[in-house]
Amino acid sequence: MSITIRDIAKATGLSSGTISRALKNEGGLTEETRRMVVEKARSMGYDMGRLRQKKLRRLTFLLHRQHNNMSSSPFYTPVLHGAAEACRKHGIILSFTAVGPADGVVEQIRLHQSDAILCAGYFEPELLAVLRSIGKPLVLIDMKLGGYTSANPDNMMGGYLAARHLLDIGRERIGFISGSLAHFSIRERARGFRQALFNAGVLADPRLEVMMQEGVELEAAAREAMETLLALPHPPDAVFCYNDAAALVALDTCMRAGLKVPYDISIVGFDDIAAAAHARRPLTTLSVDKSALGALGVELLLNGETEEVIERVLPVNLVVRESTVCRPNN
């Protein structure tokens, strides 16, 4: 016999109305009560799919504090705008906040009166577990973790296309400047990069891969990483950077060192932020439809695709500019 709301009420000593409000994420309850009811319902085998879902009226867009800076905003701001535009079409109120592990995220969500949550960028698994315990529909953007619905660009294919392009134009010693591989997107870009080298029969040289120092401002860390590569006895003739912000710093570092781009060295980034097309040497990069990524996160929530784990991937496109291919007027 299937478990009913009355069964849960009897087991918890609460009223059926309280159980119903808790399971539907309605107001008037403490988070502790709501979480206790949800956990009891799941442990008793209650079919959560039987609930009539509350209409999504308020959505909170969460960005990790580590991304709330000048170097990350050219990527995440268009993602936020895409989510905001999708919310406007559906009459949803969108709020934004940047949070970290020590910020009391449960209280933040309560203050925003959120019906659902979009998490953009890297979040610690422990922080995501706290957010999930709130019991509201949750979707990850530009992040993937087992058990969570997510929307991501095709990071692995992007890394593959970057390396493949550099190989196709005759580059032989291809460096890679990386951020922390704890980030899903960076890890996948590195995997695609190495796969392209492997498929071409090129041995990956660990000396040509430099991970940027954590806890250091991006410009300083990227410049140090590029200088490390240039100081090698046999420096690279091309570099793939995990994002455009790092690639633009690498490009500037090479030109300051007297190297001619793209003749002496070619540079490829990832994300196609606005500044990529306007650098001294316009940057070859992988274009991500950032607005579409934000809109997709909203659509996943609206379609109720959070109970069953869904992993959506958007294509990326190689945009070739003067940092890898010399134009006739150069």
Protein Blocks (a to p, Z undefined) as FASTA:
>chain_A
ZZdfklmmmmnopafklmmmmmnopghiafklmmmmmmmmmmnopafklpccdddfbdcd
dddfklmcfklmmmmmmmmmmmmmmmmmnopacddddddfklopmlmmmmnopabdcdeh
jddfklmmmmmmnopacddehiacehiacddddfklmmmmmmmmmmmnopabdcdddddf
kbmklmmmmmmmmmmmmmnopacdfklpccddehiafklmmmmmmmmmmmpmbacfbdcd
fbfklmmmmmmmmmmnopacfklpccddehjaaklmmgfbdcddddddfklmmmmmmmmm
mnopambccdddddddddddfklbccfkZZ
